């Protein structure tokens, strides 16, 4: 599986850049493979992201801002959903991945299934 994360390459918005770095840093630290999609410099990537963010997850006005997170082409959520999952030790479930054995998330999942 491939985790996709739409991002801006330009430093137009510091808050967006920090959120992008937070998501990408987590993925790198946990050795989760991912592919960055630059939506600022690539119209095709921008169009793909806009078309694949579900209607109910889009802002009332304007376009969804990065980071938007996908597992292959399945939409997983935005930064706020990622942050909430991280705070609840549920990022692997959020990403649609199996938590590694021995991780807090895997241990919690095993306890709840017993």
Secondary structure, DSSP 8 states (H G I E B T S, - for coil): --EEEEE-SS-S-HHHHHHHHHHHHHHHHTT--EEEEETTT-HHHHHHHHHHS-GGGS-SSS---S-EEEETTEEEEEHHHHHHHHHTT-HHHHHT----TTSHHHHHHHHHH-
